[in-house]
């Protein structure tokens, strides 16, 4: 499942990969600086969307846990009612209490199991989300540094406005 950040980074990669070679250089190419910077900015803006998705997952986990606790409580209450209904004589009463304890124990075990499995799933999902975000951030930082070093080498000096009709050169040697 490709995220918007992945798609933007793929577009930036394609732009660089398909760029025309600079005059008299087989290793350097010319790209549209503003377009590349726009793609990087769009990717940076998309990261909060991925974080919001992680928050949604956490909220869903919390709702699932609350529902499991409610269900366990309902099972316990039903077991109590069932046990009270079974009480009529001393031997029946002992059996009812034992059955109620068994039902409660089973309900508690199921609730704990459900909570444990849900927590494990969410921890794994959050770890994978965090890894993906970290990788995307590292890749963006690397591309950004490459553009900066390419601009510094060509005398760009960080002027974002650019000269009329002159594109900045991307230095493919920095990719190696």
Secondary structure, 3 states (H helix, E strand, C coil): CCCHHHHHHHHHHHHHHCCEECCCCCCEEECCHHHHHHHHHHHHHHHHHHHHHHHHHHHHHHHHHHHHHHHHHHHHHHHHHHHHHHCCCHHHHHHHHHHHHHHHHHHHHHHHHHHHHHHHHHHHHHHHHHHHHHHHHHHHHHHHHHHHHHHHHCCCCCCCCCCCCCCCEEEHHHHC
